[in-house]
Every structure is written in structure tokens, then in C-alpha cells.
Amino acid sequence: MAPAMPNGRCRMHGGTSTGPRTEIGLARSMRANWKHGGYSTEAKHQAGLLRQLLRESRELCRSITALCQ
């Protein structure tokens, strides 16, 4: 039987990773897991602007149609 490592984990099995803890490590992890950016803050903001533009366009079309009738 062997003693545990200095960090308290089993030297044979180790246990799961605790993941990055520093700002640099967290940023590196986020960049490594980046897939397409479809759910990023910027993409969500752009989608909101597009929805607002479409909503305003529909309202404008309705008001023009109402004037023509």
C-alpha cells in the first residue's frame, strides 16, 4: 500500500481534475472550448438587434398598409 501524494489524492487513481483556477487558465480553457460563437454575448446581442429591426419593419409595413386602404 502506497501513501497518498502531497495533494492528498491517490497516487494511482488521482481523481478528477479541478480545472483551471487562474484568470489566464480560465481564458485559455474558454478559447480551447470555442466552437462557433453562436451563443456568445455578441451573437445574442446581434440577434436581439435583428429581432428589434424586424419588429419595427413589420409595424411600419402595417402602418403603410393601413394608410393605403
PDB file of N, CA, C, O and CB in Angstrom:
ATOM      1  N   MET A   1       0.834  -1.169   0.000  1.00  0.00           N
ATOM      2  CA  MET A   1       0.000   0.000   0.000  1.00  0.00           C
ATOM      3  C   MET A   1       0.887   1.243   0.000  1.00  0.00           C
ATOM      4  O   MET A   1       1.817   1.342   0.800  1.00  0.00           O
ATOM      5  CB  MET A   1      -0.953  -0.008   1.208  1.00  0.00           C
ATOM      6  N   ALA A   2       0.602   2.194  -0.895  1.00  0.00           N
ATOM      7  CA  ALA A   2       1.421   3.390  -1.015  1.00  0.00           C
ATOM      8  C   ALA A   2       0.693   4.583  -0.402  1.00  0.00           C
ATOM      9  O   ALA A   2      -0.536   4.646  -0.430  1.00  0.00           O
ATOM     10  CB  ALA A   2       1.769   3.667  -2.491  1.00  0.00           C
ATOM     11  N   PRO A   3       1.449   5.523   0.148  1.00  0.00           N
ATOM     12  CA  PRO A   3       0.807   6.714   0.713  1.00  0.00           C
ATOM     13  C   PRO A   3       0.259   7.619  -0.402  1.00  0.00           C
ATOM     14  O   PRO A   3       0.654   7.501  -1.562  1.00  0.00           O
ATOM     15  CB  PRO A   3       1.809   7.499   1.595  1.00  0.00           C
ATOM     16  N   ALA A   4      -0.633   8.502  -0.037  1.00  0.00           N
ATOM     17  CA  ALA A   4      -1.202   9.445  -0.997  1.00  0.00           C
ATOM     18  C   ALA A   4      -0.153  10.453  -1.427  1.00  0.00           C
ATOM     19  O   ALA A   4       0.874  10.605  -0.764  1.00  0.00           O
ATOM     20  CB  ALA A   4      -2.421  10.165  -0.398  1.00  0.00           C
ATOM     21  N   MET A   5      -0.396  11.125  -2.504  1.00  0.00           N
ATOM     22  CA  MET A   5       0.501  12.176  -2.975  1.00  0.00           C
ATOM     23  C   MET A   5       0.374  13.374  -2.033  1.00  0.00           C
ATOM     24  O   MET A   5      -0.537  13.415  -1.205  1.00  0.00           O
ATOM     25  CB  MET A   5       0.174  12.582  -4.456  1.00  0.00           C
ATOM     26  N   PRO A   6       1.279  14.350  -2.152  1.00  0.00           N
ATOM     27  CA  PRO A   6       1.219  15.528  -1.275  1.00  0.00           C
ATOM     28  C   PRO A   6      -0.099  16.303  -1.370  1.00  0.00           C
ATOM     29  O   PRO A   6      -0.488  16.979  -0.417  1.00  0.00           O
ATOM     30  CB  PRO A   6       2.358  16.453  -1.603  1.00  0.00           C
ATOM     31  N   ASN A   7      -0.775  16.211  -2.495  1.00  0.00           N
ATOM     32  CA  ASN A   7      -2.043  16.931  -2.630  1.00  0.00           C
ATOM     33  C   ASN A   7      -3.221  16.147  -2.053  1.00  0.00           C
ATOM     34  O   ASN A   7      -4.359  16.611  -2.119  1.00  0.00           O
ATOM     35  CB  ASN A   7      -2.308  17.245  -4.092  1.00  0.00           C
ATOM     36  N   GLY A   8      -2.960  14.957  -1.485  1.00  0.00           N
ATOM     37  CA  GLY A   8      -3.996  14.169  -0.841  1.00  0.00           C
ATOM     38  C   GLY A   8      -4.718  13.199  -1.749  1.00  0.00           C
ATOM     39  O   GLY A   8      -5.605  12.473  -1.300  1.00  0.00           O
ATOM     40  N   ARG A   9      -4.354  13.175  -3.010  1.00  0.00           N
ATOM     41  CA  ARG A   9      -5.016  12.270  -3.943  1.00  0.00           C
ATOM     42  C   ARG A   9      -4.275  10.936  -4.009  1.00  0.00           C
ATOM     43  O   ARG A   9      -3.093  10.840  -3.679  1.00  0.00           O
ATOM     44  CB  ARG A   9      -5.103  12.906  -5.343  1.00  0.00           C
ATOM     45  N   CYS A  10      -4.992   9.937  -4.437  1.00  0.00           N
ATOM     46  CA  CYS A  10      -4.399   8.618  -4.616  1.00  0.00           C
ATOM     47  C   CYS A  10      -3.349   8.697  -5.720  1.00  0.00           C
ATOM     48  O   CYS A  10      -3.609   9.268  -6.779  1.00  0.00           O
ATOM     49  CB  CYS A  10      -5.486   7.553  -4.955  1.00  0.00           C
ATOM     50  N   ARG A  11      -2.174   8.134  -5.485  1.00  0.00           N
ATOM     51  CA  ARG A  11      -1.119   8.239  -6.497  1.00  0.00           C
ATOM     52  C   ARG A  11      -1.410   7.384  -7.722  1.00  0.00           C
ATOM     53  O   ARG A  11      -0.850   7.641  -8.788  1.00  0.00           O
ATOM     54  CB  ARG A  11       0.217   7.836  -5.903  1.00  0.00           C
ATOM     55  N   MET A  12      -2.268   6.375  -7.603  1.00  0.00           N
ATOM     56  CA  MET A  12      -2.592   5.516  -8.737  1.00  0.00           C
ATOM     57  C   MET A  12      -3.798   6.031  -9.523  1.00  0.00           C
ATOM     58  O   MET A  12      -3.839   5.906 -10.747  1.00  0.00           O
ATOM     59  CB  MET A  12      -2.858   4.102  -8.255  1.00  0.00           C
ATOM     60  N   HIS A  13      -4.769   6.602  -8.834  1.00  0.00           N
ATOM     61  CA  HIS A  13      -6.011   6.974  -9.497  1.00  0.00           C
ATOM     62  C   HIS A  13      -6.183   8.487  -9.624  1.00  0.00           C
ATOM     63  O   HIS A  13      -6.804   8.960 -10.576  1.00  0.00           O
ATOM     64  CB  HIS A  13      -7.180   6.391  -8.748  1.00  0.00           C
ATOM     65  N   GLY A  14      -5.656   9.225  -8.700  1.00  0.00           N
ATOM     66  CA  GLY A  14      -5.606  10.678  -8.811  1.00  0.00           C
ATOM     67  C   GLY A  14      -6.914  11.411  -8.592  1.00  0.00           C
ATOM     68  O   GLY A  14      -6.923  12.428  -7.898  1.00  0.00           O
ATOM     69  N   GLY A  15      -7.974  10.960  -9.131  1.00  0.00           N
ATOM     70  CA  GLY A  15      -9.233  11.681  -9.017  1.00  0.00           C
ATOM     71  C   GLY A  15      -9.429  12.619 -10.189  1.00  0.00           C
ATOM     72  O   GLY A  15      -8.568  12.723 -11.063  1.00  0.00           O
ATOM     73  N   THR A  16     -10.557  13.296 -10.207  1.00  0.00           N
ATOM     74  CA  THR A  16     -10.864  14.160 -11.337  1.00  0.00           C
ATOM     75  C   THR A  16     -10.116  15.482 -11.237  1.00  0.00           C
ATOM     76  O   THR A  16      -9.674  15.889 -10.163  1.00  0.00           O
ATOM     77  CB  THR A  16     -12.364  14.412 -11.420  1.00  0.00           C
ATOM     78  N   SER A  17      -9.988  16.129 -12.367  1.00  0.00           N
ATOM     79  CA  SER A  17      -9.301  17.410 -12.432  1.00  0.00           C
ATOM     80  C   SER A  17     -10.160  18.489 -11.783  1.00  0.00           C
ATOM     81  O   SER A  17     -11.387  18.446 -11.867  1.00  0.00           O
ATOM     82  CB  SER A  17      -8.973  17.781 -13.893  1.00  0.00           C
ATOM     83  N   THR A  18      -9.525  19.442 -11.146  1.00  0.00           N
ATOM     84  CA  THR A  18     -10.245  20.567 -10.558  1.00  0.00           C
ATOM     85  C   THR A  18     -10.414  21.682 -11.575  1.00  0.00           C
ATOM     86  O   THR A  18     -11.112  22.662 -11.314  1.00  0.00           O
ATOM     87  CB  THR A  18      -9.513  21.087  -9.317  1.00  0.00           C
ATOM     88  N   GLY A  19      -9.780  21.540 -12.734  1.00  0.00           N
ATOM     89  CA  GLY A  19      -9.913  22.531 -13.793  1.00  0.00           C
ATOM     90  C   GLY A  19      -9.037  23.749 -13.553  1.00  0.00           C
ATOM     91  O   GLY A  19      -8.369  23.841 -12.523  1.00  0.00           O
ATOM     92  N   PRO A  20      -9.036  24.695 -14.506  1.00  0.00           N
ATOM     93  CA  PRO A  20      -8.212  25.891 -14.362  1.00  0.00           C
ATOM     94  C   PRO A  20      -8.744  26.783 -13.251  1.00  0.00           C
ATOM     95  O   PRO A  20      -9.954  26.874 -13.043  1.00  0.00           O
ATOM     96  CB  PRO A  20      -8.156  26.667 -15.681  1.00  0.00           C
ATOM     97  N   ARG A  21      -7.840  27.435 -12.543  1.00  0.00           N
ATOM     98  CA  ARG A  21      -8.235  28.289 -11.428  1.00  0.00           C
ATOM     99  C   ARG A  21      -7.798  29.745 -11.610  1.00  0.00           C
ATOM    100  O   ARG A  21      -8.399  30.648 -11.030  1.00  0.00           O
ATOM    101  CB  ARG A  21      -7.659  27.746 -10.143  1.00  0.00           C
ATOM    102  N   THR A  22      -6.770  29.972 -12.400  1.00  0.00           N
ATOM    103  CA  THR A  22      -6.283  31.337 -12.588  1.00  0.00           C
ATOM    104  C   THR A  22      -7.032  32.000 -13.737  1.00  0.00           C
ATOM    105  O   THR A  22      -7.664  31.319 -14.546  1.00  0.00           O
ATOM    106  CB  THR A  22      -4.759  31.345 -12.859  1.00  0.00           C
ATOM    107  N   GLU A  23      -6.963  33.325 -13.809  1.00  0.00           N
ATOM    108  CA  GLU A  23      -7.605  34.061 -14.898  1.00  0.00           C
ATOM    109  C   GLU A  23      -7.054  33.621 -16.251  1.00  0.00           C
ATOM    110  O   GLU A  23      -7.811  33.442 -17.205  1.00  0.00           O
ATOM    111  CB  GLU A  23      -7.408  35.573 -14.713  1.00  0.00           C
ATOM    112  N   ILE A  24      -5.751  33.448 -16.332  1.00  0.00           N
ATOM    113  CA  ILE A  24      -5.115  33.040 -17.590  1.00  0.00           C
ATOM    114  C   ILE A  24      -5.575  31.639 -17.977  1.00  0.00           C
ATOM    115  O   ILE A  24      -5.892  31.381 -19.138  1.00  0.00           O
ATOM    116  CB  ILE A  24      -3.572  33.085 -17.467  1.00  0.00           C
ATOM    117  N   GLY A  25      -5.609  30.736 -16.995  1.00  0.00           N
ATOM    118  CA  GLY A  25      -6.049  29.367 -17.267  1.00  0.00           C
ATOM    119  C   GLY A  25      -7.506  29.296 -17.688  1.00  0.00           C
ATOM    120  O   GLY A  25      -7.855  28.535 -18.590  1.00  0.00           O
ATOM    121  N   LEU A  26      -8.358  30.082 -17.044  1.00  0.00           N
ATOM    122  CA  LEU A  26      -9.774  30.106 -17.406  1.00  0.00           C
ATOM    123  C   LEU A  26      -9.966  30.649 -18.816  1.00  0.00           C
ATOM    124  O   LEU A  26     -10.765  30.113 -19.583  1.00  0.00           O
ATOM    125  CB  LEU A  26     -10.569  30.949 -16.404  1.00  0.00           C
ATOM    126  N   ALA A  27      -9.235  31.712 -19.162  1.00  0.00           N
ATOM    127  CA  ALA A  27      -9.332  32.289 -20.509  1.00  0.00           C
ATOM    128  C   ALA A  27      -8.848  31.285 -21.554  1.00  0.00           C
ATOM    129  O   ALA A  27      -9.466  31.147 -22.610  1.00  0.00           O
ATOM    130  CB  ALA A  27      -8.509  33.598 -20.603  1.00  0.00           C
ATOM    131  N   ARG A  28      -7.758  30.588 -21.272  1.00  0.00           N
ATOM    132  CA  ARG A  28      -7.227  29.595 -22.205  1.00  0.00           C
ATOM    133  C   ARG A  28      -8.233  28.456 -22.397  1.00  0.00           C
ATOM    134  O   ARG A  28      -8.414  27.967 -23.511  1.00  0.00           O
ATOM    135  CB  ARG A  28      -5.874  29.040 -21.696  1.00  0.00           C
ATOM    136  N   SER A  29      -8.881  28.041 -21.318  1.00  0.00           N
ATOM    137  CA  SER A  29      -9.872  26.981 -21.391  1.00  0.00           C
ATOM    138  C   SER A  29     -11.077  27.411 -22.226  1.00  0.00           C
ATOM    139  O   SER A  29     -11.600  26.622 -23.012  1.00  0.00           O
ATOM    140  CB  SER A  29     -10.317  26.576 -19.989  1.00  0.00           C
ATOM    141  N   MET A  30     -11.514  28.647 -22.060  1.00  0.00           N
ATOM    142  CA  MET A  30     -12.646  29.149 -22.844  1.00  0.00           C
ATOM    143  C   MET A  30     -12.310  29.192 -24.334  1.00  0.00           C
ATOM    144  O   MET A  30     -13.138  28.840 -25.174  1.00  0.00           O
ATOM    145  CB  MET A  30     -13.055  30.546 -22.358  1.00  0.00           C
ATOM    146  N   ARG A  31     -11.079  29.632 -24.657  1.00  0.00           N
ATOM    147  CA  ARG A  31     -10.673  29.671 -26.071  1.00  0.00           C
ATOM    148  C   ARG A  31     -10.580  28.267 -26.651  1.00  0.00           C
ATOM    149  O   ARG A  31     -10.929  28.052 -27.811  1.00  0.00           O
ATOM    150  CB  ARG A  31      -9.323  30.392 -26.227  1.00  0.00           C
ATOM    151  N   ALA A  32     -10.113  27.310 -25.855  1.00  0.00           N
ATOM    152  CA  ALA A  32      -9.944  25.942 -26.337  1.00  0.00           C
ATOM    153  C   ALA A  32     -11.295  25.283 -26.591  1.00  0.00           C
ATOM    154  O   ALA A  32     -11.399  24.423 -27.465  1.00  0.00           O
ATOM    155  CB  ALA A  32      -9.135  25.116 -25.331  1.00  0.00           C
ATOM    156  N   ASN A  33     -12.330  25.667 -25.848  1.00  0.00           N
ATOM    157  CA  ASN A  33     -13.648  25.065 -26.000  1.00  0.00           C
ATOM    158  C   ASN A  33     -14.544  25.834 -26.965  1.00  0.00           C
ATOM    159  O   ASN A  33     -15.713  25.481 -27.119  1.00  0.00           O
ATOM    160  CB  ASN A  33     -14.320  24.970 -24.659  1.00  0.00           C
ATOM    161  N   TRP A  34     -14.029  26.873 -27.619  1.00  0.00           N
ATOM    162  CA  TRP A  34     -14.817  27.702 -28.527  1.00  0.00           C
ATOM    163  C   TRP A  34     -15.194  26.879 -29.751  1.00  0.00           C
ATOM    164  O   TRP A  34     -14.325  26.287 -30.393  1.00  0.00           O
ATOM    165  CB  TRP A  34     -14.035  28.982 -28.941  1.00  0.00           C
ATOM    166  N   LYS A  35     -16.475  26.837 -30.076  1.00  0.00           N
ATOM    167  CA  LYS A  35     -16.915  26.050 -31.226  1.00  0.00           C
ATOM    168  C   LYS A  35     -17.279  26.956 -32.404  1.00  0.00           C
ATOM    169  O   LYS A  35     -16.618  26.915 -33.441  1.00  0.00           O
ATOM    170  CB  LYS A  35     -18.116  25.172 -30.843  1.00  0.00           C
ATOM    171  N   HIS A  36     -18.314  27.765 -32.254  1.00  0.00           N
ATOM    172  CA  HIS A  36     -18.778  28.582 -33.376  1.00  0.00           C
ATOM    173  C   HIS A  36     -19.187  29.981 -32.940  1.00  0.00           C
ATOM    174  O   HIS A  36     -19.296  30.869 -33.785  1.00  0.00           O
ATOM    175  CB  HIS A  36     -19.943  27.904 -34.066  1.00  0.00           C
ATOM    176  N   GLY A  37     -19.412  30.205 -31.675  1.00  0.00           N
ATOM    177  CA  GLY A  37     -19.771  31.529 -31.190  1.00  0.00           C
ATOM    178  C   GLY A  37     -21.232  31.874 -31.332  1.00  0.00           C
ATOM    179  O   GLY A  37     -21.616  33.020 -31.100  1.00  0.00           O
ATOM    180  N   GLY A  38     -22.064  30.913 -31.709  1.00  0.00           N
ATOM    181  CA  GLY A  38     -23.475  31.176 -31.911  1.00  0.00           C
ATOM    182  C   GLY A  38     -24.218  31.576 -30.646  1.00  0.00           C
ATOM    183  O   GLY A  38     -25.276  32.200 -30.723  1.00  0.00           O
ATOM    184  N   TYR A  39     -23.682  31.228 -29.491  1.00  0.00           N
ATOM    185  CA  TYR A  39     -24.318  31.555 -28.224  1.00  0.00           C
ATOM    186  C   TYR A  39     -23.500  32.561 -27.419  1.00  0.00           C
ATOM    187  O   TYR A  39     -23.733  32.734 -26.223  1.00  0.00           O
ATOM    188  CB  TYR A  39     -24.532  30.296 -27.410  1.00  0.00           C
ATOM    189  N   SER A  40     -22.552  33.217 -28.062  1.00  0.00           N
ATOM    190  CA  SER A  40     -21.720  34.192 -27.371  1.00  0.00           C
ATOM    191  C   SER A  40     -22.538  35.443 -27.051  1.00  0.00           C
ATOM    192  O   SER A  40     -23.620  35.642 -27.603  1.00  0.00           O
ATOM    193  CB  SER A  40     -20.484  34.554 -28.223  1.00  0.00           C
ATOM    194  N   THR A  41     -22.025  36.267 -26.173  1.00  0.00           N
ATOM    195  CA  THR A  41     -22.709  37.503 -25.792  1.00  0.00           C
ATOM    196  C   THR A  41     -22.923  38.392 -27.004  1.00  0.00           C
ATOM    197  O   THR A  41     -23.990  38.985 -27.164  1.00  0.00           O
ATOM    198  CB  THR A  41     -21.912  38.255 -24.721  1.00  0.00           C
ATOM    199  N   GLU A  42     -21.925  38.485 -27.846  1.00  0.00           N
ATOM    200  CA  GLU A  42     -22.036  39.321 -29.042  1.00  0.00           C
ATOM    201  C   GLU A  42     -23.107  38.790 -29.998  1.00  0.00           C
ATOM    202  O   GLU A  42     -23.883  39.565 -30.558  1.00  0.00           O
ATOM    203  CB  GLU A  42     -20.686  39.398 -29.760  1.00  0.00           C
ATOM    204  N   ALA A  43     -23.144  37.469 -30.181  1.00  0.00           N
ATOM    205  CA  ALA A  43     -24.142  36.881 -31.082  1.00  0.00           C
ATOM    206  C   ALA A  43     -25.548  37.096 -30.536  1.00  0.00           C
ATOM    207  O   ALA A  43     -26.468  37.374 -31.306  1.00  0.00           O
ATOM    208  CB  ALA A  43     -23.874  35.375 -31.281  1.00  0.00           C
ATOM    209  N   LYS A  44     -25.731  36.974 -29.234  1.00  0.00           N
ATOM    210  CA  LYS A  44     -27.048  37.199 -28.631  1.00  0.00           C
ATOM    211  C   LYS A  44     -27.470  38.655 -28.796  1.00  0.00           C
ATOM    212  O   LYS A  44     -28.639  38.943 -29.049  1.00  0.00           O
ATOM    213  CB  LYS A  44     -27.035  36.814 -27.138  1.00  0.00           C
ATOM    214  N   HIS A  45     -26.524  39.564 -28.653  1.00  0.00           N
ATOM    215  CA  HIS A  45     -26.824  40.983 -28.823  1.00  0.00           C
ATOM    216  C   HIS A  45     -27.246  41.269 -30.267  1.00  0.00           C
ATOM    217  O   HIS A  45     -28.220  41.983 -30.503  1.00  0.00           O
ATOM    218  CB  HIS A  45     -25.600  41.845 -28.436  1.00  0.00           C
ATOM    219  N   GLN A  46     -26.516  40.714 -31.223  1.00  0.00           N
ATOM    220  CA  GLN A  46     -26.835  40.913 -32.638  1.00  0.00           C
ATOM    221  C   GLN A  46     -28.214  40.332 -32.963  1.00  0.00           C
ATOM    222  O   GLN A  46     -28.976  40.934 -33.720  1.00  0.00           O
ATOM    223  CB  GLN A  46     -25.755  40.262 -33.534  1.00  0.00           C
ATOM    224  N   ALA A  47     -28.536  39.175 -32.398  1.00  0.00           N
ATOM    225  CA  ALA A  47     -29.844  38.573 -32.636  1.00  0.00           C
ATOM    226  C   ALA A  47     -30.953  39.460 -32.079  1.00  0.00           C
ATOM    227  O   ALA A  47     -32.012  39.591 -32.692  1.00  0.00           O
ATOM    228  CB  ALA A  47     -29.914  37.173 -32.006  1.00  0.00           C
ATOM    229  N   GLY A  48     -30.714  40.067 -30.922  1.00  0.00           N
ATOM    230  CA  GLY A  48     -31.692  40.983 -30.342  1.00  0.00           C
ATOM    231  C   GLY A  48     -31.914  42.202 -31.219  1.00  0.00           C
ATOM    232  O   GLY A  48     -33.049  42.643 -31.401  1.00  0.00           O
ATOM    233  N   LEU A  49     -30.839  42.744 -31.760  1.00  0.00           N
ATOM    234  CA  LEU A  49     -30.961  43.894 -32.663  1.00  0.00           C
ATOM    235  C   LEU A  49     -31.735  43.522 -33.924  1.00  0.00           C
ATOM    236  O   LEU A  49     -32.545  44.311 -34.411  1.00  0.00           O
ATOM    237  CB  LEU A  49     -29.570  44.431 -33.041  1.00  0.00           C
ATOM    238  N   LEU A  50     -31.493  42.341 -34.446  1.00  0.00           N
ATOM    239  CA  LEU A  50     -32.203  41.889 -35.639  1.00  0.00           C
ATOM    240  C   LEU A  50     -33.695  41.722 -35.348  1.00  0.00           C
ATOM    241  O   LEU A  50     -34.532  42.131 -36.152  1.00  0.00           O
ATOM    242  CB  LEU A  50     -31.606  40.564 -36.150  1.00  0.00           C
ATOM    243  N   ARG A  51     -34.030  41.123 -34.202  1.00  0.00           N
ATOM    244  CA  ARG A  51     -35.445  40.980 -33.832  1.00  0.00           C
ATOM    245  C   ARG A  51     -36.124  42.337 -33.712  1.00  0.00           C
ATOM    246  O   ARG A  51     -37.261  42.512 -34.151  1.00  0.00           O
ATOM    247  CB  ARG A  51     -35.578  40.211 -32.511  1.00  0.00           C
ATOM    248  N   GLN A  52     -35.425  43.293 -33.116  1.00  0.00           N
ATOM    249  CA  GLN A  52     -35.983  44.643 -32.975  1.00  0.00           C
ATOM    250  C   GLN A  52     -36.203  45.275 -34.349  1.00  0.00           C
ATOM    251  O   GLN A  52     -37.243  45.891 -34.579  1.00  0.00           O
ATOM    252  CB  GLN A  52     -35.048  45.534 -32.120  1.00  0.00           C
ATOM    253  N   LEU A  53     -35.254  45.135 -35.253  1.00  0.00           N
ATOM    254  CA  LEU A  53     -35.392  45.674 -36.605  1.00  0.00           C
ATOM    255  C   LEU A  53     -36.575  45.046 -37.325  1.00  0.00           C
ATOM    256  O   LEU A  53     -37.347  45.748 -37.979  1.00  0.00           O
ATOM    257  CB  LEU A  53     -34.111  45.446 -37.406  1.00  0.00           C
ATOM    258  N   LEU A  54     -36.725  43.732 -37.211  1.00  0.00           N
ATOM    259  CA  LEU A  54     -37.846  43.053 -37.855  1.00  0.00           C
ATOM    260  C   LEU A  54     -39.182  43.507 -37.269  1.00  0.00           C
ATOM    261  O   LEU A  54     -40.148  43.719 -38.003  1.00  0.00           O
ATOM    262  CB  LEU A  54     -37.699  41.539 -37.711  1.00  0.00           C
ATOM    263  N   ARG A  55     -39.232  43.654 -35.959  1.00  0.00           N
ATOM    264  CA  ARG A  55     -40.459  44.106 -35.305  1.00  0.00           C
ATOM    265  C   ARG A  55     -40.849  45.508 -35.794  1.00  0.00           C
ATOM    266  O   ARG A  55     -42.007  45.756 -36.129  1.00  0.00           O
ATOM    267  CB  ARG A  55     -40.283  44.102 -33.770  1.00  0.00           C
ATOM    268  N   GLU A  56     -39.878  46.411 -35.832  1.00  0.00           N
ATOM    269  CA  GLU A  56     -40.134  47.770 -36.288  1.00  0.00           C
ATOM    270  C   GLU A  56     -40.530  47.799 -37.767  1.00  0.00           C
ATOM    271  O   GLU A  56     -41.372  48.603 -38.168  1.00  0.00           O
ATOM    272  CB  GLU A  56     -38.902  48.641 -36.058  1.00  0.00           C
ATOM    273  N   SER A  57     -39.928  46.927 -38.574  1.00  0.00           N
ATOM    274  CA  SER A  57     -40.262  46.861 -40.001  1.00  0.00           C
ATOM    275  C   SER A  57     -41.695  46.389 -40.198  1.00  0.00           C
ATOM    276  O   SER A  57     -42.422  46.933 -41.029  1.00  0.00           O
ATOM    277  CB  SER A  57     -39.293  45.924 -40.741  1.00  0.00           C
ATOM    278  N   ARG A  58     -42.105  45.372 -39.432  1.00  0.00           N
ATOM    279  CA  ARG A  58     -43.490  44.892 -39.526  1.00  0.00           C
ATOM    280  C   ARG A  58     -44.475  45.990 -39.146  1.00  0.00           C
ATOM    281  O   ARG A  58     -45.496  46.177 -39.808  1.00  0.00           O
ATOM    282  CB  ARG A  58     -43.697  43.666 -38.623  1.00  0.00           C
ATOM    283  N   GLU A  59     -44.161  46.714 -38.076  1.00  0.00           N
ATOM    284  CA  GLU A  59     -45.043  47.804 -37.648  1.00  0.00           C
ATOM    285  C   GLU A  59     -45.138  48.889 -38.726  1.00  0.00           C
ATOM    286  O   GLU A  59     -46.220  49.420 -38.979  1.00  0.00           O
ATOM    287  CB  GLU A  59     -44.536  48.416 -36.325  1.00  0.00           C
ATOM    288  N   LEU A  60     -44.021  49.211 -39.352  1.00  0.00           N
ATOM    289  CA  LEU A  60     -44.016  50.216 -40.418  1.00  0.00           C
ATOM    290  C   LEU A  60     -44.852  49.748 -41.610  1.00  0.00           C
ATOM    291  O   LEU A  60     -45.631  50.520 -42.169  1.00  0.00           O
ATOM    292  CB  LEU A  60     -42.573  50.517 -40.868  1.00  0.00           C
ATOM    293  N   CYS A  61     -44.686  48.477 -41.995  1.00  0.00           N
ATOM    294  CA  CYS A  61     -45.470  47.931 -43.105  1.00  0.00           C
ATOM    295  C   CYS A  61     -46.965  47.963 -42.791  1.00  0.00           C
ATOM    296  O   CYS A  61     -47.774  48.294 -43.658  1.00  0.00           O
ATOM    297  CB  CYS A  61     -45.028  46.492 -43.415  1.00  0.00           C
ATOM    298  N   ARG A  62     -47.329  47.627 -41.572  1.00  0.00           N
ATOM    299  CA  ARG A  62     -48.742  47.668 -41.180  1.00  0.00           C
ATOM    300  C   ARG A  62     -49.302  49.077 -41.234  1.00  0.00           C
ATOM    301  O   ARG A  62     -50.430  49.288 -41.680  1.00  0.00           O
ATOM    302  CB  ARG A  62     -48.918  47.102 -39.782  1.00  0.00           C
ATOM    303  N   SER A  63     -48.498  50.062 -40.770  1.00  0.00           N
ATOM    304  CA  SER A  63     -48.987  51.434 -40.789  1.00  0.00           C
ATOM    305  C   SER A  63     -49.123  51.962 -42.217  1.00  0.00           C
ATOM    306  O   SER A  63     -50.052  52.716 -42.509  1.00  0.00           O
ATOM    307  CB  SER A  63     -48.054  52.333 -39.987  1.00  0.00           C
ATOM    308  N   ILE A  64     -48.214  51.577 -43.103  1.00  0.00           N
ATOM    309  CA  ILE A  64     -48.299  51.996 -44.507  1.00  0.00           C
ATOM    310  C   ILE A  64     -49.523  51.344 -45.162  1.00  0.00           C
ATOM    311  O   ILE A  64     -50.256  51.994 -45.907  1.00  0.00           O
ATOM    312  CB  ILE A  64     -46.992  51.617 -45.282  1.00  0.00           C
ATOM    313  N   THR A  65     -49.733  50.073 -44.882  1.00  0.00           N
ATOM    314  CA  THR A  65     -50.884  49.366 -45.437  1.00  0.00           C
ATOM    315  C   THR A  65     -52.187  49.989 -44.963  1.00  0.00           C
ATOM    316  O   THR A  65     -53.133  50.115 -45.740  1.00  0.00           O
ATOM    317  CB  THR A  65     -50.840  47.889 -45.054  1.00  0.00           C
ATOM    318  N   ALA A  66     -52.244  50.377 -43.701  1.00  0.00           N
ATOM    319  CA  ALA A  66     -53.453  50.990 -43.152  1.00  0.00           C
ATOM    320  C   ALA A  66     -53.719  52.348 -43.821  1.00  0.00           C
ATOM    321  O   ALA A  66     -54.876  52.714 -44.025  1.00  0.00           O
ATOM    322  CB  ALA A  66     -53.323  51.161 -41.618  1.00  0.00           C
ATOM    323  N   LEU A  67     -52.671  53.089 -44.160  1.00  0.00           N
ATOM    324  CA  LEU A  67     -52.857  54.378 -44.813  1.00  0.00           C
ATOM    325  C   LEU A  67     -53.374  54.242 -46.239  1.00  0.00           C
ATOM    326  O   LEU A  67     -54.137  55.078 -46.723  1.00  0.00           O
ATOM    327  CB  LEU A  67     -51.560  55.141 -44.816  1.00  0.00           C
ATOM    328  N   CYS A  68     -52.943  53.173 -46.902  1.00  0.00           N
ATOM    329  CA  CYS A  68     -53.314  52.967 -48.306  1.00  0.00           C
ATOM    330  C   CYS A  68     -54.744  52.464 -48.452  1.00  0.00           C
ATOM    331  O   CYS A  68     -55.308  52.561 -49.542  1.00  0.00           O
ATOM    332  CB  CYS A  68     -52.358  51.983 -48.961  1.00  0.00           C
ATOM    333  N   GLN A  69     -55.326  51.951 -47.437  1.00  0.00           N
ATOM    334  CA  GLN A  69     -56.693  51.401 -47.558  1.00  0.00           C
ATOM    335  C   GLN A  69     -57.754  52.416 -47.278  1.00  0.00           C
ATOM    336  O   GLN A  69     -58.943  52.100 -47.341  1.00  0.00           O
ATOM    337  CB  GLN A  69     -56.878  50.242 -46.629  1.00  0.00           C
TER     338      GLN A  69
END
